[in-house]
Amino acid sequence: MNQELDSELLEIRLNPLAEHQALISNIHRLRNKLFEEKATIDFSVVSERVKDGFSYVDEKTRENKTFSLDDICIIHKSLGFEGRYRGPESGESTCVLNGEDYPYISPNAEQVPELMKKYADRYSSRSESEREPLEKICASYLLFELVHPFKDGNGRTGRLLCAWQMLLCGYQFLAPYVEKQWGEHNRAHASAFKSRLNNYYACLNFSKEFDLFCARFYLYFLNEIQAMMNTIAEKK
């Protein structure tokens, strides 16, 4: 198993297909409609369990700031957790992302700090302006959950990072809905992470199976984004 922490270990290829592009086109249409209707951020729908973290994210994005390593830990602490990565005593942490049939093994705790540094450098950057923002947000979210940097609270922290990026890239009215849509033991959301690849390094070996898994996850992600936008449009 190659555990060298090179750039490949932080690359997720979503391989958009025609079906993805059709969804993106519809999402863009809905987004334009919401902009025309002057949709605003509805703070009333922010889930109670992430309100402190969402307030922090909202404050930082009002200053037009991208997230840093420190921000990730501050968000984690705002959710009532320790605000620090899982320690060496955790060893290889078995996560439940892939369900009981295919338990998933995240990276060794000793490698998490370097992986997270590379993660923040890659996904908080604005250098990929030509890329569809939702593609980058989806890859960022999926990778965060695969790295699983904290002992607990990875889901909520990762979803707040999604909200952070949405607030900065033209999908701000989606941000309050993310935890409501995907959190609180949502079984359908949990099942979207299922894959027969049960090890982080095996996943990021760019196997055909992992590429298919990423494409399926992106399709799920886009369908969920569309559902959230339809909810907002119906309220309008």
PyRosetta script that sets phi, psi and omega in degrees:
from pyrosetta import init, pose_from_sequence

init()
pose = pose_from_sequence("MNQELDSELLEIRLNPLAEHQALISNIHRLRNKLFEEKATIDFSVVSERVKDGFSYVDEKTRENKTFSLDDICIIHKSLGFEGRYRGPESGESTCVLNGEDYPYISPNAEQVPELMKKYADRYSSRSESEREPLEKICASYLLFELVHPFKDGNGRTGRLLCAWQMLLCGYQFLAPYVEKQWGEHNRAHASAFKSRLNNYYACLNFSKEFDLFCARFYLYFLNEIQAMMNTIAEKK")
pose.set_psi(1, 123.7)
pose.set_omega(1, 180.0)
pose.set_phi(2, -84.4)
pose.set_psi(2, 113.0)
pose.set_omega(2, -177.4)
pose.set_phi(3, -110.7)
pose.set_psi(3, 18.4)
pose.set_omega(3, 177.8)
pose.set_phi(4, -66.5)
pose.set_psi(4, 133.2)
pose.set_omega(4, -174.9)
pose.set_phi(5, -86.7)
pose.set_psi(5, 68.4)
pose.set_omega(5, 178.7)
pose.set_phi(6, -97.0)
pose.set_psi(6, -179.2)
pose.set_omega(6, -173.8)
pose.set_phi(7, -64.5)
pose.set_psi(7, -27.4)
pose.set_omega(7, -178.9)
pose.set_phi(8, -61.7)
pose.set_psi(8, -28.3)
pose.set_omega(8, -177.7)
pose.set_phi(9, -73.8)
pose.set_psi(9, -1.2)
pose.set_omega(9, 178.4)
pose.set_phi(10, -124.4)
pose.set_psi(10, 19.9)
pose.set_omega(10, -178.9)
pose.set_phi(11, -111.3)
pose.set_psi(11, 124.4)
pose.set_omega(11, 175.2)
pose.set_phi(12, -119.1)
pose.set_psi(12, 123.1)
pose.set_omega(12, -178.9)
pose.set_phi(13, -102.5)
pose.set_psi(13, 118.0)
pose.set_omega(13, -176.4)
pose.set_phi(14, -90.1)
pose.set_psi(14, -15.0)
pose.set_omega(14, 175.4)
pose.set_phi(15, 46.8)
pose.set_psi(15, 64.1)
pose.set_omega(15, -178.6)
pose.set_phi(16, -58.5)
pose.set_psi(16, 134.8)
pose.set_omega(16, 178.4)
pose.set_phi(17, -112.0)
pose.set_psi(17, -177.3)
pose.set_omega(17, -178.6)
pose.set_phi(18, -57.5)
pose.set_psi(18, -37.6)
pose.set_omega(18, -179.5)
pose.set_phi(19, -65.0)
pose.set_psi(19, -38.8)
pose.set_omega(19, 175.8)
pose.set_phi(20, -64.2)
pose.set_psi(20, -44.8)
pose.set_omega(20, -176.6)
pose.set_phi(21, -64.3)
pose.set_psi(21, -36.0)
pose.set_omega(21, 177.7)
pose.set_phi(22, -63.5)
pose.set_psi(22, -41.2)
pose.set_omega(22, 177.6)
pose.set_phi(23, -65.7)
pose.set_psi(23, -42.8)
pose.set_omega(23, 179.7)
pose.set_phi(24, -61.5)
pose.set_psi(24, -41.4)
pose.set_omega(24, 178.5)
pose.set_phi(25, -60.5)
pose.set_psi(25, -42.5)
pose.set_omega(25, 179.4)
pose.set_phi(26, -68.6)
pose.set_psi(26, -38.2)
pose.set_omega(26, 177.2)
pose.set_phi(27, -62.5)
pose.set_psi(27, -42.1)
pose.set_omega(27, 177.8)
pose.set_phi(28, -62.1)
pose.set_psi(28, -39.8)
pose.set_omega(28, 178.0)
pose.set_phi(29, -62.7)
pose.set_psi(29, -44.7)
pose.set_omega(29, 178.9)
pose.set_phi(30, -64.5)
pose.set_psi(30, -39.8)
pose.set_omega(30, 179.8)
pose.set_phi(31, -62.9)
pose.set_psi(31, -44.6)
pose.set_omega(31, 179.0)
pose.set_phi(32, -61.7)
pose.set_psi(32, -39.4)
pose.set_omega(32, 178.5)
pose.set_phi(33, -62.9)
pose.set_psi(33, -43.4)
pose.set_omega(33, -179.4)
pose.set_phi(34, -66.7)
pose.set_psi(34, -37.0)
pose.set_omega(34, 175.7)
pose.set_phi(35, -63.7)
pose.set_psi(35, -41.9)
pose.set_omega(35, 178.6)
pose.set_phi(36, -61.8)
pose.set_psi(36, -34.7)
pose.set_omega(36, -179.5)
pose.set_phi(37, -87.1)
pose.set_psi(37, 5.7)
pose.set_omega(37, 177.2)
pose.set_phi(38, 57.2)
pose.set_psi(38, 46.1)
pose.set_omega(38, 177.4)
pose.set_phi(39, -62.9)
pose.set_psi(39, 139.4)
pose.set_omega(39, 179.4)
pose.set_phi(40, -117.0)
pose.set_psi(40, 171.4)
pose.set_omega(40, 178.8)
pose.set_phi(41, -75.0)
pose.set_psi(41, 122.7)
pose.set_omega(41, -178.5)
pose.set_phi(42, -94.3)
pose.set_psi(42, 93.5)
pose.set_omega(42, -177.2)
pose.set_phi(43, -66.9)
pose.set_psi(43, -17.1)
pose.set_omega(43, -177.3)
pose.set_phi(44, -68.8)
pose.set_psi(44, -18.8)
pose.set_omega(44, -178.2)
pose.set_phi(45, -96.1)
pose.set_psi(45, 0.1)
pose.set_omega(45, 177.3)
pose.set_phi(46, -65.8)
pose.set_psi(46, 127.4)
pose.set_omega(46, -179.3)
pose.set_phi(47, -60.1)
pose.set_psi(47, 139.4)
pose.set_omega(47, -176.9)
pose.set_phi(48, -56.0)
pose.set_psi(48, -37.9)
pose.set_omega(48, -173.7)
pose.set_phi(49, -73.6)
pose.set_psi(49, -9.4)
pose.set_omega(49, 177.3)
pose.set_phi(50, -121.1)
pose.set_psi(50, 11.9)
pose.set_omega(50, -173.6)
pose.set_phi(51, -59.7)
pose.set_psi(51, -43.9)
pose.set_omega(51, 180.0)
pose.set_phi(52, -62.8)
pose.set_psi(52, -43.4)
pose.set_omega(52, 179.1)
pose.set_phi(53, -65.7)
pose.set_psi(53, -39.6)
pose.set_omega(53, 179.6)
pose.set_phi(54, -65.9)
pose.set_psi(54, -37.9)
pose.set_omega(54, 178.0)
pose.set_phi(55, -61.5)
pose.set_psi(55, -39.9)
pose.set_omega(55, 178.4)
pose.set_phi(56, -64.2)
pose.set_psi(56, -45.7)
pose.set_omega(56, 179.4)
pose.set_phi(57, -61.5)
pose.set_psi(57, -44.5)
pose.set_omega(57, 180.0)
pose.set_phi(58, -61.4)
pose.set_psi(58, -42.6)
pose.set_omega(58, 179.8)
pose.set_phi(59, -61.3)
pose.set_psi(59, -44.9)
pose.set_omega(59, -177.6)
pose.set_phi(60, -68.7)
pose.set_psi(60, -39.0)
pose.set_omega(60, -178.8)
pose.set_phi(61, -73.2)
pose.set_psi(61, -25.6)
pose.set_omega(61, 173.9)
pose.set_phi(62, -65.1)
pose.set_psi(62, -24.0)
pose.set_omega(62, 175.0)
pose.set_phi(63, -90.5)
pose.set_psi(63, 5.2)
pose.set_omega(63, 178.0)
pose.set_phi(64, 62.9)
pose.set_psi(64, 35.1)
pose.set_omega(64, -178.3)
pose.set_phi(65, -99.9)
pose.set_psi(65, 142.8)
pose.set_omega(65, 171.4)
pose.set_phi(66, -88.7)
pose.set_psi(66, 161.2)
pose.set_omega(66, -175.7)
pose.set_phi(67, -76.4)
pose.set_psi(67, 152.3)
pose.set_omega(67, 177.7)
pose.set_phi(68, -120.1)
pose.set_psi(68, 176.8)
pose.set_omega(68, 175.1)
pose.set_phi(69, -58.9)
pose.set_psi(69, -43.9)
pose.set_omega(69, 178.8)
pose.set_phi(70, -61.5)
pose.set_psi(70, -40.2)
pose.set_omega(70, 179.9)
pose.set_phi(71, -60.3)
pose.set_psi(71, -41.0)
pose.set_omega(71, -179.1)
pose.set_phi(72, -59.8)
pose.set_psi(72, -44.1)
pose.set_omega(72, 180.0)
pose.set_phi(73, -70.2)
pose.set_psi(73, -35.7)
pose.set_omega(73, 177.9)
pose.set_phi(74, -65.0)
pose.set_psi(74, -42.3)
pose.set_omega(74, 177.0)
pose.set_phi(75, -59.6)
pose.set_psi(75, -46.4)
pose.set_omega(75, -179.8)
pose.set_phi(76, -58.3)
pose.set_psi(76, -43.1)
pose.set_omega(76, -180.0)
pose.set_phi(77, -68.6)
pose.set_psi(77, -34.7)
pose.set_omega(77, 179.7)
pose.set_phi(78, -64.4)
pose.set_psi(78, -19.8)
pose.set_omega(78, -180.0)
pose.set_phi(79, -88.0)
pose.set_psi(79, 2.0)
pose.set_omega(79, 178.4)
pose.set_phi(80, 95.3)
pose.set_psi(80, 12.0)
pose.set_omega(80, 179.0)
pose.set_phi(81, -102.8)
pose.set_psi(81, -172.6)
pose.set_omega(81, -172.1)
pose.set_phi(82, -75.8)
pose.set_psi(82, -26.7)
pose.set_omega(82, -177.6)
pose.set_phi(83, 76.5)
pose.set_psi(83, 22.3)
pose.set_omega(83, 176.4)
pose.set_phi(84, -141.6)
pose.set_psi(84, 153.1)
pose.set_omega(84, -177.5)
pose.set_phi(85, -65.1)
pose.set_psi(85, 156.5)
pose.set_omega(85, 176.4)
pose.set_phi(86, -61.3)
pose.set_psi(86, 140.6)
pose.set_omega(86, -173.2)
pose.set_phi(87, -85.2)
pose.set_psi(87, 170.7)
pose.set_omega(87, 179.9)
pose.set_phi(88, -55.8)
pose.set_psi(88, -27.3)
pose.set_omega(88, -179.4)
pose.set_phi(89, -65.6)
pose.set_psi(89, -17.2)
pose.set_omega(89, -180.0)
pose.set_phi(90, -74.9)
pose.set_psi(90, -23.4)
pose.set_omega(90, -177.9)
pose.set_phi(91, 60.6)
pose.set_psi(91, -137.4)
pose.set_omega(91, 175.9)
pose.set_phi(92, -88.2)
pose.set_psi(92, 110.2)
pose.set_omega(92, -175.0)
pose.set_phi(93, -82.5)
pose.set_psi(93, 122.1)
pose.set_omega(93, 176.5)
pose.set_phi(94, -81.3)
pose.set_psi(94, 121.9)
pose.set_omega(94, -178.4)
pose.set_phi(95, -103.2)
pose.set_psi(95, 163.7)
pose.set_omega(95, -178.3)
pose.set_phi(96, -103.1)
pose.set_psi(96, 14.2)
pose.set_omega(96, -177.7)
pose.set_phi(97, -54.7)
pose.set_psi(97, -39.7)
pose.set_omega(97, -173.5)
pose.set_phi(98, -98.4)
pose.set_psi(98, 8.4)
pose.set_omega(98, 176.3)
pose.set_phi(99, 80.4)
pose.set_psi(99, 177.9)
pose.set_omega(99, -174.8)
pose.set_phi(100, -70.3)
pose.set_psi(100, -31.2)
pose.set_omega(100, -176.8)
pose.set_phi(101, -68.4)
pose.set_psi(101, -37.0)
pose.set_omega(101, -177.8)
pose.set_phi(102, -130.4)
pose.set_psi(102, 76.4)
pose.set_omega(102, -179.2)
pose.set_phi(103, -60.1)
pose.set_psi(103, 142.9)
pose.set_omega(103, -174.9)
pose.set_phi(104, -108.3)
pose.set_psi(104, 132.9)
pose.set_omega(104, 179.3)
pose.set_phi(105, -104.6)
pose.set_psi(105, 117.5)
pose.set_omega(105, -179.8)
pose.set_phi(106, -81.9)
pose.set_psi(106, 172.9)
pose.set_omega(106, -179.6)
pose.set_phi(107, -61.4)
pose.set_psi(107, 155.3)
pose.set_omega(107, 174.4)
pose.set_phi(108, -56.1)
pose.set_psi(108, 142.8)
pose.set_omega(108, -177.6)
pose.set_phi(109, -56.5)
pose.set_psi(109, -35.4)
pose.set_omega(109, -177.5)
pose.set_phi(110, -65.9)
pose.set_psi(110, -18.7)
pose.set_omega(110, -179.1)
pose.set_phi(111, -96.7)
pose.set_psi(111, -9.0)
pose.set_omega(111, -176.0)
pose.set_phi(112, -61.6)
pose.set_psi(112, -46.2)
pose.set_omega(112, -178.3)
pose.set_phi(113, -55.3)
pose.set_psi(113, -44.1)
pose.set_omega(113, -179.6)
pose.set_phi(114, -69.4)
pose.set_psi(114, -40.3)
pose.set_omega(114, 177.7)
pose.set_phi(115, -61.4)
pose.set_psi(115, -41.0)
pose.set_omega(115, -178.3)
pose.set_phi(116, -70.5)
pose.set_psi(116, -33.1)
pose.set_omega(116, 175.5)
pose.set_phi(117, -62.6)
pose.set_psi(117, -45.8)
pose.set_omega(117, 178.7)
pose.set_phi(118, -66.1)
pose.set_psi(118, -36.8)
pose.set_omega(118, 178.2)
pose.set_phi(119, -61.0)
pose.set_psi(119, -49.2)
pose.set_omega(119, -179.1)
pose.set_phi(120, -63.4)
pose.set_psi(120, -40.5)
pose.set_omega(120, 178.6)
pose.set_phi(121, -61.0)
pose.set_psi(121, -40.5)
pose.set_omega(121, -175.6)
pose.set_phi(122, -78.2)
pose.set_psi(122, -46.8)
pose.set_omega(122, -167.6)
pose.set_phi(123, -97.8)
pose.set_psi(123, -9.3)
pose.set_omega(123, 173.2)
pose.set_phi(124, -94.2)
pose.set_psi(124, -5.4)
pose.set_omega(124, -179.0)
pose.set_phi(125, -72.3)
pose.set_psi(125, 149.5)
pose.set_omega(125, 175.1)
pose.set_phi(126, -107.6)
pose.set_psi(126, 21.1)
pose.set_omega(126, -174.1)
pose.set_phi(127, -79.4)
pose.set_psi(127, -8.0)
pose.set_omega(127, -177.2)
pose.set_phi(128, -107.3)
pose.set_psi(128, 51.2)
pose.set_omega(128, -173.0)
pose.set_phi(129, -63.5)
pose.set_psi(129, -23.6)
pose.set_omega(129, -178.2)
pose.set_phi(130, -80.7)
pose.set_psi(130, -12.4)
pose.set_omega(130, -177.6)
pose.set_phi(131, -82.2)
pose.set_psi(131, 143.0)
pose.set_omega(131, 175.6)
pose.set_phi(132, -57.8)
pose.set_psi(132, 120.8)
pose.set_omega(132, -176.3)
pose.set_phi(133, -54.9)
pose.set_psi(133, -38.2)
pose.set_omega(133, -178.4)
pose.set_phi(134, -66.0)
pose.set_psi(134, -29.9)
pose.set_omega(134, 177.2)
pose.set_phi(135, -66.1)
pose.set_psi(135, -43.9)
pose.set_omega(135, 179.6)
pose.set_phi(136, -67.3)
pose.set_psi(136, -40.5)
pose.set_omega(136, 179.7)
pose.set_phi(137, -64.0)
pose.set_psi(137, -42.2)
pose.set_omega(137, 179.4)
pose.set_phi(138, -63.0)
pose.set_psi(138, -47.2)
pose.set_omega(138, 179.2)
pose.set_phi(139, -61.8)
pose.set_psi(139, -40.8)
pose.set_omega(139, 179.2)
pose.set_phi(140, -61.4)
pose.set_psi(140, -45.0)
pose.set_omega(140, -179.0)
pose.set_phi(141, -66.0)
pose.set_psi(141, -47.2)
pose.set_omega(141, -179.0)
pose.set_phi(142, -61.8)
pose.set_psi(142, -43.6)
pose.set_omega(142, -179.4)
pose.set_phi(143, -65.4)
pose.set_psi(143, -41.7)
pose.set_omega(143, 179.7)
pose.set_phi(144, -57.2)
pose.set_psi(144, -43.7)
pose.set_omega(144, -178.8)
pose.set_phi(145, -70.5)
pose.set_psi(145, -30.4)
pose.set_omega(145, 177.4)
pose.set_phi(146, -71.4)
pose.set_psi(146, -40.0)
pose.set_omega(146, 176.5)
pose.set_phi(147, -67.9)
pose.set_psi(147, -37.8)
pose.set_omega(147, 176.0)
pose.set_phi(148, 50.9)
pose.set_psi(148, 62.5)
pose.set_omega(148, -169.6)
pose.set_phi(149, -69.0)
pose.set_psi(149, -24.1)
pose.set_omega(149, -177.4)
pose.set_phi(150, -107.1)
pose.set_psi(150, 158.2)
pose.set_omega(150, 178.1)
pose.set_phi(151, -65.9)
pose.set_psi(151, -41.8)
pose.set_omega(151, 178.6)
pose.set_phi(152, -138.2)
pose.set_psi(152, 162.3)
pose.set_omega(152, 172.7)
pose.set_phi(153, 82.3)
pose.set_psi(153, 14.5)
pose.set_omega(153, -179.1)
pose.set_phi(154, -67.3)
pose.set_psi(154, -37.8)
pose.set_omega(154, -178.9)
pose.set_phi(155, -62.1)
pose.set_psi(155, -51.9)
pose.set_omega(155, -178.7)
pose.set_phi(156, -64.1)
pose.set_psi(156, -41.2)
pose.set_omega(156, 179.0)
pose.set_phi(157, -63.9)
pose.set_psi(157, -45.9)
pose.set_omega(157, 179.1)
pose.set_phi(158, -61.4)
pose.set_psi(158, -37.8)
pose.set_omega(158, -179.9)
pose.set_phi(159, -71.0)
pose.set_psi(159, -32.4)
pose.set_omega(159, 175.4)
pose.set_phi(160, -69.9)
pose.set_psi(160, -30.9)
pose.set_omega(160, 173.9)
pose.set_phi(161, -68.7)
pose.set_psi(161, -35.4)
pose.set_omega(161, 172.1)
pose.set_phi(162, -58.7)
pose.set_psi(162, -48.7)
pose.set_omega(162, -179.3)
pose.set_phi(163, -59.3)
pose.set_psi(163, -41.7)
pose.set_omega(163, 179.4)
pose.set_phi(164, -56.4)
pose.set_psi(164, -49.2)
pose.set_omega(164, -177.4)
pose.set_phi(165, -68.1)
pose.set_psi(165, -36.6)
pose.set_omega(165, 177.0)
pose.set_phi(166, -62.8)
pose.set_psi(166, -39.3)
pose.set_omega(166, 179.8)
pose.set_phi(167, -64.4)
pose.set_psi(167, -25.7)
pose.set_omega(167, -176.7)
pose.set_phi(168, -95.0)
pose.set_psi(168, -15.8)
pose.set_omega(168, -167.7)
pose.set_phi(169, -122.0)
pose.set_psi(169, 23.1)
pose.set_omega(169, 173.4)
pose.set_phi(170, 95.4)
pose.set_psi(170, 8.7)
pose.set_omega(170, 176.6)
pose.set_phi(171, -121.9)
pose.set_psi(171, 35.1)
pose.set_omega(171, -170.7)
pose.set_phi(172, -61.9)
pose.set_psi(172, -31.7)
pose.set_omega(172, -178.2)
pose.set_phi(173, -72.3)
pose.set_psi(173, -11.6)
pose.set_omega(173, 175.4)
pose.set_phi(174, -80.3)
pose.set_psi(174, -28.1)
pose.set_omega(174, -169.9)
pose.set_phi(175, -51.6)
pose.set_psi(175, -43.8)
pose.set_omega(175, -177.8)
pose.set_phi(176, -68.5)
pose.set_psi(176, -17.4)
pose.set_omega(176, -174.3)
pose.set_phi(177, -90.3)
pose.set_psi(177, -12.2)
pose.set_omega(177, -170.2)
pose.set_phi(178, -60.1)
pose.set_psi(178, -50.9)
pose.set_omega(178, -179.2)
pose.set_phi(179, -67.9)
pose.set_psi(179, -38.6)
pose.set_omega(179, 179.3)
pose.set_phi(180, -61.4)
pose.set_psi(180, -38.1)
pose.set_omega(180, -177.6)
pose.set_phi(181, -77.2)
pose.set_psi(181, -38.1)
pose.set_omega(181, -169.5)
pose.set_phi(182, -114.2)
pose.set_psi(182, -11.9)
pose.set_omega(182, -174.5)
pose.set_phi(183, -92.1)
pose.set_psi(183, -167.6)
pose.set_omega(183, 174.6)
pose.set_phi(184, 54.4)
pose.set_psi(184, 54.9)
pose.set_omega(184, 172.6)
pose.set_phi(185, 59.3)
pose.set_psi(185, 42.5)
pose.set_omega(185, 176.2)
pose.set_phi(186, -72.9)
pose.set_psi(186, 107.4)
pose.set_omega(186, -175.0)
pose.set_phi(187, -65.9)
pose.set_psi(187, -37.6)
pose.set_omega(187, 179.3)
pose.set_phi(188, -62.7)
pose.set_psi(188, -39.3)
pose.set_omega(188, 179.1)
pose.set_phi(189, -67.2)
pose.set_psi(189, -43.8)
pose.set_omega(189, 179.8)
pose.set_phi(190, -61.2)
pose.set_psi(190, -38.9)
pose.set_omega(190, -177.8)
pose.set_phi(191, -68.5)
pose.set_psi(191, -21.8)
pose.set_omega(191, 179.4)
pose.set_phi(192, -65.8)
pose.set_psi(192, -19.4)
pose.set_omega(192, -179.6)
pose.set_phi(193, -87.9)
pose.set_psi(193, -3.1)
pose.set_omega(193, -174.7)
pose.set_phi(194, -68.1)
pose.set_psi(194, 135.6)
pose.set_omega(194, 177.5)
pose.set_phi(195, -155.3)
pose.set_psi(195, 150.6)
pose.set_omega(195, 177.0)
pose.set_phi(196, -75.9)
pose.set_psi(196, -11.4)
pose.set_omega(196, 177.1)
pose.set_phi(197, -82.0)
pose.set_psi(197, 111.4)
pose.set_omega(197, -169.1)
pose.set_phi(198, -106.0)
pose.set_psi(198, 15.4)
pose.set_omega(198, -180.0)
pose.set_phi(199, -139.1)
pose.set_psi(199, 136.7)
pose.set_omega(199, -176.8)
pose.set_phi(200, -52.5)
pose.set_psi(200, -47.0)
pose.set_omega(200, -175.4)
pose.set_phi(201, -71.2)
pose.set_psi(201, -32.6)
pose.set_omega(201, 174.6)
pose.set_phi(202, -67.1)
pose.set_psi(202, -40.9)
pose.set_omega(202, 178.7)
pose.set_phi(203, -57.6)
pose.set_psi(203, -47.3)
pose.set_omega(203, -173.8)
pose.set_phi(204, -88.3)
pose.set_psi(204, 20.4)
pose.set_omega(204, 174.8)
pose.set_phi(205, -87.0)
pose.set_psi(205, 8.0)
pose.set_omega(205, 178.4)
pose.set_phi(206, 57.4)
pose.set_psi(206, 38.2)
pose.set_omega(206, 175.5)
pose.set_phi(207, -69.1)
pose.set_psi(207, 158.7)
pose.set_omega(207, 178.1)
pose.set_phi(208, -58.6)
pose.set_psi(208, -38.8)
pose.set_omega(208, -178.5)
pose.set_phi(209, -65.3)
pose.set_psi(209, -39.4)
pose.set_omega(209, 179.4)
pose.set_phi(210, -68.8)
pose.set_psi(210, -39.2)
pose.set_omega(210, 177.4)
pose.set_phi(211, -60.7)
pose.set_psi(211, -40.5)
pose.set_omega(211, 177.9)
pose.set_phi(212, -66.3)
pose.set_psi(212, -40.2)
pose.set_omega(212, 177.9)
pose.set_phi(213, -60.6)
pose.set_psi(213, -44.5)
pose.set_omega(213, -179.8)
pose.set_phi(214, -64.4)
pose.set_psi(214, -41.4)
pose.set_omega(214, 178.8)
pose.set_phi(215, -63.5)
pose.set_psi(215, -40.9)
pose.set_omega(215, 177.8)
pose.set_phi(216, -65.4)
pose.set_psi(216, -41.9)
pose.set_omega(216, -179.7)
pose.set_phi(217, -64.1)
pose.set_psi(217, -40.1)
pose.set_omega(217, 179.6)
pose.set_phi(218, -64.2)
pose.set_psi(218, -38.7)
pose.set_omega(218, 177.8)
pose.set_phi(219, -63.9)
pose.set_psi(219, -44.2)
pose.set_omega(219, 175.9)
pose.set_phi(220, -59.5)
pose.set_psi(220, -46.9)
pose.set_omega(220, -178.5)
pose.set_phi(221, -57.4)
pose.set_psi(221, -47.2)
pose.set_omega(221, -178.5)
pose.set_phi(222, -66.2)
pose.set_psi(222, -39.7)
pose.set_omega(222, 176.7)
pose.set_phi(223, -61.6)
pose.set_psi(223, -38.3)
pose.set_omega(223, 178.3)
pose.set_phi(224, -69.0)
pose.set_psi(224, -38.9)
pose.set_omega(224, 176.6)
pose.set_phi(225, -61.4)
pose.set_psi(225, -45.2)
pose.set_omega(225, 178.7)
pose.set_phi(226, -61.1)
pose.set_psi(226, -41.3)
pose.set_omega(226, 179.0)
pose.set_phi(227, -62.8)
pose.set_psi(227, -41.6)
pose.set_omega(227, 178.1)
pose.set_phi(228, -63.8)
pose.set_psi(228, -41.2)
pose.set_omega(228, -178.8)
pose.set_phi(229, -68.7)
pose.set_psi(229, -35.9)
pose.set_omega(229, 175.9)
pose.set_phi(230, -64.2)
pose.set_psi(230, -38.3)
pose.set_omega(230, 177.1)
pose.set_phi(231, -60.7)
pose.set_psi(231, -44.8)
pose.set_omega(231, 179.5)
pose.set_phi(232, -64.4)
pose.set_psi(232, -43.0)
pose.set_omega(232, -178.5)
pose.set_phi(233, -63.5)
pose.set_psi(233, -38.3)
pose.set_omega(233, 179.1)
pose.set_phi(234, -65.3)
pose.set_psi(234, -35.4)
pose.set_omega(234, 177.0)
pose.set_phi(235, -65.6)
pose.set_psi(235, -32.5)
pose.set_omega(235, -178.8)
pose.set_phi(236, -72.7)
pose.dump_pdb("model.pdb")
